[in-house]
Amino acid sequence: MAGIPVVFLAVAASSAGMVALLIRLAHSRAWFDRTSERRVHSGNVPRLGGLGFVPVFVAASTVIMLLFSRTSDFARFLPVLFAACAIVFFGVWDDFRPMRPLAKLLVQVGAALCVVLPGYVFRRVAFFGEGLFLQQNPWLAYLITVLWLVGMTNALNLLDGVDTLAGGISLIVALTFAYIFSRYAGVSSSVMICVALAGAVAGFLVFNAPLPKARIFMGDGGSQFLGFTLALLPLLEERYTLATLPTLYVAAIMAIPILDTVAAVWRRIRDRRPLSSPDRSHVHHKLMNLGLGVGQIGAVLFGLQAALSALVVAALKLADSPRAAAWAPMAALGLAYLLALAFFSALHFMNRNALRRAGERPPEALGAGIPGAAGVSGAAGMPGAAGIPGAACGSAAAPGAGRRLA
């Protein structure tokens, strides 16, 4: 276990150094967040932070696989690294030259296939009944895993609307997976890869924190990479009893980006708007409508994420305990889902009441104002959740945050 903090600190320091160099390079080349009528941020802020922390993570993962895995396992992992790099490349390309939603979707599906074809797929639905149901239905395992990878790639992208939000959520989730894997496999390649991702994100967050203003954004390349990689982590296999994390447990850990994206897609379907149309009704926008600042938004959502992670860990421990009742793991897991649903439902009605008191209609389309939303910046539309092209979002930040409108 002593190697875990060493890996985290080494990767975090390397990531921070790379991001610092990238900030200088971006300023010298004028690689700043685009401004247009759709973006209302001020100041020149680079949005290529993903190019800083991704190479560090890829290098660390390569070394980890070489040290902790057999040659055959490393060869099997190479297509996964290629897929992650492809996600970053086309995400950065989209930052400079916006791609069509269908083209983004095809890239993401291709990357997902690079993961599932070597055998990285969900194998369990849950730890009860026919827990290995997906092993008897490989075609369903492939389909669910592809949808999961593509959906989460976009979900984190849509959540990247306030400084530190996507990065902070990713950090907590990566550490949660690291803890879960360590309980079953000790110090293994899966644990170290999770820790390396957490360290890479931590190094980036040093420059993304709104203290008083973020010095760099992660951009589409960084946020899509985080979504793709977080979706990959529970698929990693080790030589222990838990083949892969069950789908229901993983979805509970990722409930915040999942529910936010499902709500975004539903709004567009309900209002008969194109799935590519941005809006300002994501979870962070609603918290801003309630008067919360960037730091307060982070505190609320990071606290919610920590609670969800703790409940899932408790459910896994109960599933392993011979003394626990058969219903106990699902009760803990159900509580995690109930907490997430209750939060989003309560926030929906509180936001609606806040807008009514302010004399505004709900911001169903871009341009609908948000009280107090200033100092915002922007990103282009991107494919939507679960492989639905064009489900872009609106992103904003509290005054002075220097974030972006997606």
C-alpha positions as a Python dict, from the first residue, in 0.01 Angstrom:
ca = {
    (1, 'M'): (0, 0, 0),
    (2, 'A'): (295, 235, 49),
    (3, 'G'): (333, 268, -326),
    (4, 'I'): (-14, 415, -370),
    (5, 'P'): (58, 764, -228),
    (6, 'V'): (393, 766, -412),
    (7, 'V'): (219, 705, -744),
    (8, 'F'): (-49, 964, -668),
    (9, 'L'): (200, 1237, -573),
    (10, 'A'): (439, 1160, -860),
    (11, 'V'): (162, 1168, -1119),
    (12, 'A'): (3, 1479, -965),
    (13, 'A'): (335, 1668, -969),
    (14, 'S'): (405, 1564, -1329),
    (15, 'S'): (54, 1661, -1435),
    (16, 'A'): (79, 2002, -1267),
    (17, 'G'): (413, 2062, -1439),
    (18, 'M'): (272, 1969, -1781),
    (19, 'V'): (-35, 2187, -1733),
    (20, 'A'): (183, 2482, -1628),
    (21, 'L'): (392, 2445, -1945),
    (22, 'L'): (76, 2416, -2153),
    (23, 'I'): (-59, 2740, -2006),
    (24, 'R'): (255, 2923, -2115),
    (25, 'L'): (244, 2764, -2460),
    (26, 'A'): (-125, 2846, -2504),
    (27, 'H'): (-66, 3211, -2416),
    (28, 'S'): (227, 3235, -2657),
    (29, 'R'): (19, 3080, -2938),
    (30, 'A'): (-311, 3249, -2843),
    (31, 'W'): (-486, 2913, -2797),
    (32, 'F'): (-775, 3054, -2600),
    (33, 'D'): (-1135, 2957, -2544),
    (34, 'R'): (-1339, 3071, -2843),
    (35, 'T'): (-1567, 3370, -2802),
    (36, 'S'): (-1885, 3426, -3000),
    (37, 'E'): (-2246, 3524, -2956),
    (38, 'R'): (-2298, 3192, -2777),
    (39, 'R'): (-2022, 3258, -2523),
    (40, 'V'): (-2020, 3536, -2270),
    (41, 'H'): (-1698, 3478, -2080),
    (42, 'S'): (-1434, 3746, -2051),
    (43, 'G'): (-1059, 3723, -2066),
    (44, 'N'): (-824, 3489, -2246),
    (45, 'V'): (-826, 3145, -2086),
    (46, 'P'): (-672, 2840, -2256),
    (47, 'R'): (-902, 2543, -2287),
    (48, 'L'): (-654, 2268, -2366),
    (49, 'G'): (-591, 2143, -2014),
    (50, 'G'): (-657, 1787, -2124),
    (51, 'L'): (-334, 1796, -2324),
    (52, 'G'): (-154, 1855, -1996),
    (53, 'F'): (-282, 1572, -1776),
    (54, 'V'): (-372, 1308, -2036),
    (55, 'P'): (-14, 1233, -2156),
    (56, 'V'): (97, 1197, -1794),
    (57, 'F'): (-182, 949, -1722),
    (58, 'V'): (-118, 749, -2041),
    (59, 'A'): (255, 726, -1961),
    (60, 'A'): (183, 626, -1600),
    (61, 'S'): (-70, 362, -1710),
    (62, 'T'): (179, 216, -1955),
    (63, 'V'): (446, 183, -1685),
    (64, 'I'): (192, 38, -1439),
    (65, 'M'): (76, -227, -1685),
    (66, 'L'): (436, -322, -1765),
    (67, 'L'): (521, -358, -1396),
    (68, 'F'): (206, -522, -1263),
    (69, 'S'): (72, -727, -1554),
    (70, 'R'): (176, -1011, -1776),
    (71, 'T'): (284, -943, -2133),
    (72, 'S'): (-44, -1078, -2269),
    (73, 'D'): (-244, -846, -2041),
    (74, 'F'): (-38, -548, -2153),
    (75, 'A'): (-92, -633, -2520),
    (76, 'R'): (-464, -660, -2452),
    (77, 'F'): (-461, -316, -2286),
    (78, 'L'): (-290, -139, -2578),
    (79, 'P'): (-612, -92, -2785),
    (80, 'V'): (-767, 71, -2477),
    (81, 'L'): (-485, 325, -2457),
    (82, 'F'): (-522, 389, -2830),
    (83, 'A'): (-896, 449, -2785),
    (84, 'A'): (-837, 696, -2500),
    (85, 'C'): (-581, 885, -2709),
    (86, 'A'): (-826, 897, -3001),
    (87, 'I'): (-1092, 1049, -2775),
    (88, 'V'): (-847, 1321, -2669),
    (89, 'F'): (-721, 1387, -3021),
    (90, 'F'): (-1064, 1439, -3171),
    (91, 'G'): (-1179, 1632, -2865),
    (92, 'V'): (-893, 1877, -2909),
    (93, 'W'): (-964, 1888, -3282),
    (94, 'D'): (-1322, 1983, -3196),
    (95, 'D'): (-1191, 2261, -2970),
    (96, 'F'): (-1022, 2418, -3274),
    (97, 'R'): (-1256, 2310, -3553),
    (98, 'P'): (-1602, 2202, -3433),
    (99, 'M'): (-1703, 1860, -3560),
    (100, 'R'): (-2047, 1744, -3662),
    (101, 'P'): (-2233, 1553, -3388),
    (102, 'L'): (-2251, 1240, -3604),
    (103, 'A'): (-1875, 1246, -3662),
    (104, 'K'): (-1815, 1272, -3285),
    (105, 'L'): (-2051, 983, -3222),
    (106, 'L'): (-1872, 763, -3475),
    (107, 'V'): (-1537, 839, -3311),
    (108, 'Q'): (-1675, 752, -2969),
    (109, 'V'): (-1835, 429, -3087),
    (110, 'G'): (-1507, 332, -3253),
    (111, 'A'): (-1321, 401, -2930),
    (112, 'A'): (-1575, 195, -2735),
    (113, 'L'): (-1525, -98, -2973),
    (114, 'C'): (-1151, -82, -2904),
    (115, 'V'): (-1242, -151, -2540),
    (116, 'V'): (-1505, -422, -2577),
    (117, 'L'): (-1339, -629, -2850),
    (118, 'P'): (-1041, -719, -2625),
    (119, 'G'): (-1297, -833, -2369),
    (120, 'Y'): (-1337, -537, -2133),
    (121, 'V'): (-1712, -563, -2078),
    (122, 'F'): (-1962, -572, -1794),
    (123, 'R'): (-2012, -928, -1671),
    (124, 'R'): (-2252, -876, -1380),
    (125, 'V'): (-2572, -685, -1327),
    (126, 'A'): (-2568, -725, -949),
    (127, 'F'): (-2457, -954, -670),
    (128, 'F'): (-2791, -1127, -635),
    (129, 'G'): (-2983, -1388, -829),
    (130, 'E'): (-2831, -1445, -1170),
    (131, 'G'): (-2547, -1206, -1106),
    (132, 'L'): (-2353, -1343, -1402),
    (133, 'F'): (-2644, -1299, -1643),
    (134, 'L'): (-2436, -1100, -1889),
    (135, 'Q'): (-2186, -1384, -1920),
    (136, 'Q'): (-2460, -1602, -2064),
    (137, 'N'): (-2556, -1324, -2306),
    (138, 'P'): (-2231, -1182, -2449),
    (139, 'W'): (-2408, -978, -2715),
    (140, 'L'): (-2599, -793, -2441),
    (141, 'A'): (-2276, -737, -2247),
    (142, 'Y'): (-2114, -579, -2556),
    (143, 'L'): (-2418, -359, -2623),
    (144, 'I'): (-2450, -237, -2264),
    (145, 'T'): (-2077, -166, -2241),
    (146, 'V'): (-2065, 32, -2567),
    (147, 'L'): (-2365, 240, -2460),
    (148, 'W'): (-2206, 288, -2119),
    (149, 'L'): (-1873, 409, -2264),
    (150, 'V'): (-2029, 644, -2518),
    (151, 'G'): (-2286, 775, -2272),
    (152, 'M'): (-2034, 848, -1997),
    (153, 'T'): (-1793, 1010, -2243),
    (154, 'N'): (-2061, 1268, -2315),
    (155, 'A'): (-2203, 1287, -1962),
    (156, 'L'): (-1877, 1419, -1815),
    (157, 'N'): (-1848, 1658, -2107),
    (158, 'L'): (-2191, 1801, -2032),
    (159, 'L'): (-2109, 1830, -1662),
    (160, 'D'): (-1797, 2036, -1734),
    (161, 'G'): (-1966, 2372, -1682),
    (162, 'V'): (-1816, 2514, -1361),
    (163, 'D'): (-1454, 2537, -1255),
    (164, 'T'): (-1332, 2215, -1085),
    (165, 'L'): (-1673, 2043, -1120),
    (166, 'A'): (-1595, 1771, -1377),
    (167, 'G'): (-1242, 1734, -1241),
    (168, 'G'): (-1352, 1716, -878),
    (169, 'I'): (-1624, 1459, -948),
    (170, 'S'): (-1373, 1255, -1150),
    (171, 'L'): (-1120, 1268, -867),
    (172, 'I'): (-1368, 1134, -612),
    (173, 'V'): (-1493, 861, -847),
    (174, 'A'): (-1139, 747, -937),
    (175, 'L'): (-1044, 722, -569),
    (176, 'T'): (-1365, 530, -500),
    (177, 'F'): (-1281, 273, -767),
    (178, 'A'): (-924, 254, -633),
    (179, 'Y'): (-1053, 174, -283),
    (180, 'I'): (-1298, -86, -411),
    (181, 'F'): (-1035, -263, -620),
    (182, 'S'): (-783, -254, -335),
    (183, 'R'): (-1024, -447, -110),
    (184, 'Y'): (-1023, -737, -355),
    (185, 'A'): (-681, -728, -517),
    (186, 'G'): (-451, -527, -291),
    (187, 'V'): (-189, -327, -483),
    (188, 'S'): (-272, -422, -843),
    (189, 'S'): (-264, -267, -1186),
    (190, 'S'): (-633, -173, -1158),
    (191, 'V'): (-577, 9, -829),
    (192, 'M'): (-269, 188, -957),
    (193, 'I'): (-442, 301, -1277),
    (194, 'C'): (-727, 448, -1070),
    (195, 'V'): (-475, 624, -845),
    (196, 'A'): (-282, 751, -1148),
    (197, 'L'): (-600, 901, -1294),
    (198, 'A'): (-679, 1068, -962),
    (199, 'G'): (-327, 1210, -947),
    (200, 'A'): (-340, 1339, -1305),
    (201, 'V'): (-671, 1516, -1237),
    (202, 'A'): (-540, 1659, -908),
    (203, 'G'): (-247, 1815, -1090),
    (204, 'F'): (-483, 1981, -1336),
    (205, 'L'): (-716, 2108, -1062),
    (206, 'V'): (-429, 2315, -919),
    (207, 'F'): (-475, 2549, -1216),
    (208, 'N'): (-850, 2502, -1269),
    (209, 'A'): (-958, 2617, -923),
    (210, 'P'): (-1143, 2953, -917),
    (211, 'L'): (-894, 3119, -681),
    (212, 'P'): (-983, 3382, -790),
    (213, 'K'): (-1006, 3265, -1151),
    (214, 'A'): (-927, 2944, -1335),
    (215, 'R'): (-608, 2968, -1541),
    (216, 'I'): (-706, 2690, -1782),
    (217, 'F'): (-1006, 2480, -1885),
    (218, 'M'): (-981, 2111, -1970),
    (219, 'G'): (-1169, 2153, -2300),
    (220, 'D'): (-1367, 1890, -2485),
    (221, 'G'): (-1060, 1670, -2516),
    (222, 'G'): (-1006, 1661, -2141),
    (223, 'S'): (-1369, 1620, -2034),
    (224, 'Q'): (-1445, 1350, -2291),
    (225, 'F'): (-1128, 1167, -2192),
    (226, 'L'): (-1230, 1173, -1826),
    (227, 'G'): (-1576, 1040, -1906),
    (228, 'F'): (-1434, 764, -2124),
    (229, 'T'): (-1167, 665, -1873),
    (230, 'L'): (-1400, 668, -1572),
    (231, 'A'): (-1636, 444, -1768),
    (232, 'L'): (-1343, 213, -1839),
    (233, 'L'): (-1222, 175, -1479),
    (234, 'P'): (-1496, -63, -1356),
    (235, 'L'): (-1430, -287, -1656),
    (236, 'L'): (-1072, -358, -1557),
    (237, 'E'): (-1017, -719, -1458),
    (238, 'E'): (-790, -875, -1201),
    (239, 'R'): (-722, -1226, -1079),
    (240, 'Y'): (-967, -1202, -791),
    (241, 'T'): (-1324, -1304, -716),
    (242, 'L'): (-1484, -985, -845),
    (243, 'A'): (-1451, -1012, -1225),
    (244, 'T'): (-1587, -664, -1293),
    (245, 'L'): (-1798, -431, -1085),
    (246, 'P'): (-2171, -497, -1134),
    (247, 'T'): (-2352, -253, -1359),
    (248, 'L'): (-2600, -138, -1094),
    (249, 'Y'): (-2323, -51, -848),
    (250, 'V'): (-2120, 140, -1105),
    (251, 'A'): (-2422, 341, -1224),
    (252, 'A'): (-2493, 445, -865),
    (253, 'I'): (-2139, 581, -829),
    (254, 'M'): (-2183, 779, -1151),
    (255, 'A'): (-2539, 890, -1075),
    (256, 'I'): (-2468, 1266, -1089),
    (257, 'P'): (-2352, 1286, -1453),
    (258, 'I'): (-2599, 1016, -1556),
    (259, 'L'): (-2907, 1189, -1413),
    (260, 'D'): (-2793, 1531, -1536),
    (261, 'T'): (-2756, 1398, -1890),
    (262, 'V'): (-3083, 1204, -1884),
    (263, 'A'): (-3260, 1524, -1776),
    (264, 'A'): (-3091, 1721, -2054),
    (265, 'V'): (-3203, 1476, -2321),
    (266, 'W'): (-3556, 1467, -2177),
    (267, 'R'): (-3581, 1849, -2184),
    (268, 'R'): (-3499, 1857, -2553),
    (269, 'I'): (-3743, 1579, -2636),
    (270, 'R'): (-4017, 1736, -2423),
    (271, 'D'): (-3971, 2080, -2578),
    (272, 'R'): (-3926, 1942, -2930),
    (273, 'R'): (-3589, 2105, -2965),
    (274, 'P'): (-3288, 1962, -3145),
    (275, 'L'): (-3072, 1745, -2924),
    (276, 'S'): (-2779, 1968, -3019),
    (277, 'S'): (-2943, 2282, -2880),
    (278, 'P'): (-2771, 2419, -2566),
    (279, 'D'): (-2959, 2528, -2257),
    (280, 'R'): (-2891, 2653, -1906),
    (281, 'S'): (-3083, 2399, -1706),
    (282, 'H'): (-2807, 2163, -1596),
    (283, 'V'): (-2748, 2083, -1233),
    (284, 'H'): (-2488, 2357, -1184),
    (285, 'H'): (-2711, 2617, -1350),
    (286, 'K'): (-2997, 2531, -1116),
    (287, 'L'): (-2771, 2565, -815),
    (288, 'M'): (-2662, 2906, -944),
    (289, 'N'): (-3025, 3009, -974),
    (290, 'L'): (-3055, 2938, -603),
    (291, 'G'): (-2778, 3189, -538),
    (292, 'L'): (-2484, 2953, -493),
    (293, 'G'): (-2135, 3053, -604),
    (294, 'V'): (-1877, 2833, -774),
    (295, 'G'): (-1723, 2713, -450),
    (296, 'Q'): (-2063, 2638, -297),
    (297, 'I'): (-2172, 2445, -607),
    (298, 'G'): (-1859, 2236, -581),
    (299, 'A'): (-1914, 2175, -209),
    (300, 'V'): (-2272, 2057, -266),
    (301, 'L'): (-2199, 1827, -558),
    (302, 'F'): (-1873, 1693, -419),
    (303, 'G'): (-2053, 1617, -94),
    (304, 'L'): (-2329, 1437, -285),
    (305, 'Q'): (-2070, 1240, -482),
    (306, 'A'): (-1888, 1140, -164),
    (307, 'A'): (-2215, 1023, -9),
    (308, 'L'): (-2304, 815, -316),
    (309, 'S'): (-1958, 658, -320),
    (310, 'A'): (-1980, 577, 53),
    (311, 'L'): (-2318, 408, 10),
    (312, 'V'): (-2194, 196, -280),
    (313, 'V'): (-1885, 93, -83),
    (314, 'A'): (-2112, -1, 208),
    (315, 'A'): (-2330, -206, -27),
    (316, 'L'): (-2025, -393, -158),
    (317, 'K'): (-1905, -464, 196),
    (318, 'L'): (-2248, -598, 290),
    (319, 'A'): (-2248, -817, -21),
    (320, 'D'): (-1921, -972, 96),
    (321, 'S'): (-2027, -1016, 457),
    (322, 'P'): (-2162, -1363, 549),
    (323, 'R'): (-2339, -1209, 848),
    (324, 'A'): (-2533, -950, 647),
    (325, 'A'): (-2892, -1017, 551),
    (326, 'A'): (-2954, -1100, 186),
    (327, 'W'): (-3147, -778, 137),
    (328, 'A'): (-2889, -550, 302),
    (329, 'P'): (-2663, -483, -1),
    (330, 'M'): (-2956, -386, -223),
    (331, 'A'): (-3099, -169, 56),
    (332, 'A'): (-2775, 29, 73),
    (333, 'L'): (-2758, 48, -306),
    (334, 'G'): (-3121, 154, -325),
    (335, 'L'): (-3051, 427, -73),
    (336, 'A'): (-2780, 564, -304),
    (337, 'Y'): (-3022, 579, -596),
    (338, 'L'): (-3293, 730, -374),
    (339, 'L'): (-3053, 1000, -252),
    (340, 'A'): (-2954, 1096, -606),
    (341, 'L'): (-3312, 1101, -734),
    (342, 'A'): (-3432, 1298, -432),
    (343, 'F'): (-3158, 1558, -482),
    (344, 'F'): (-3230, 1611, -851),
    (345, 'S'): (-3607, 1615, -796),
    (346, 'A'): (-3585, 1867, -512),
    (347, 'L'): (-3343, 2084, -710),
    (348, 'H'): (-3581, 2084, -1007),
    (349, 'F'): (-3870, 2225, -807),
    (350, 'M'): (-3652, 2468, -609),
    (351, 'N'): (-3508, 2601, -933),
    (352, 'R'): (-3851, 2644, -1086),
    (353, 'N'): (-3975, 2834, -782),
    (354, 'A'): (-3664, 3054, -783),
    (355, 'L'): (-3717, 3148, -1147),
    (356, 'R'): (-4083, 3225, -1085),
    (357, 'R'): (-3996, 3452, -794),
    (358, 'A'): (-3746, 3628, -1019),
    (359, 'G'): (-4018, 3674, -1282),
    (360, 'E'): (-3839, 3460, -1540),
    (361, 'R'): (-3940, 3165, -1749),
    (362, 'P'): (-3731, 2850, -1717),
    (363, 'P'): (-3429, 2888, -1949),
    (364, 'E'): (-3541, 2643, -2216),
    (365, 'A'): (-3313, 2783, -2483),
    (366, 'L'): (-2982, 2955, -2514),
    (367, 'G'): (-3010, 3321, -2429),
    (368, 'A'): (-3256, 3278, -2143),
    (369, 'G'): (-3091, 3466, -1864),
    (370, 'I'): (-2977, 3328, -1532),
    (371, 'P'): (-2984, 3570, -1241),
    (372, 'G'): (-2630, 3650, -1141),
    (373, 'A'): (-2464, 3437, -1407),
    (374, 'A'): (-2164, 3631, -1529),
    (375, 'G'): (-1804, 3570, -1624),
    (376, 'V'): (-1887, 3260, -1824),
    (377, 'S'): (-1714, 3094, -2117),
    (378, 'G'): (-1812, 2844, -2380),
    (379, 'A'): (-1769, 2511, -2553),
    (380, 'A'): (-1931, 2378, -2867),
    (381, 'G'): (-2215, 2127, -2884),
    (382, 'M'): (-2125, 1764, -2860),
    (383, 'P'): (-2290, 1423, -2893),
    (384, 'G'): (-2541, 1344, -2626),
    (385, 'A'): (-2577, 1078, -2364),
    (386, 'A'): (-2593, 709, -2438),
    (387, 'G'): (-2474, 762, -2792),
    (388, 'I'): (-2741, 1017, -2891),
    (389, 'P'): (-2575, 1270, -3117),
    (390, 'G'): (-2600, 1636, -3049),
    (391, 'A'): (-2712, 1656, -2687),
    (392, 'A'): (-2511, 1962, -2596),
    (393, 'C'): (-2549, 2159, -2277),
    (394, 'G'): (-2531, 2509, -2147),
    (395, 'S'): (-2263, 2573, -1893),
    (396, 'A'): (-2214, 2874, -1679),
    (397, 'A'): (-2047, 2992, -1368),
    (398, 'A'): (-2107, 3233, -1089),
    (399, 'P'): (-1971, 3585, -1114),
    (400, 'G'): (-1598, 3597, -1176),
    (401, 'A'): (-1565, 3223, -1230),
    (402, 'G'): (-1440, 3252, -1585),
    (403, 'R'): (-1608, 2925, -1685),
    (404, 'R'): (-1775, 2836, -2003),
    (405, 'L'): (-2108, 2798, -2173),
    (406, 'A'): (-2135, 2463, -2352),
}
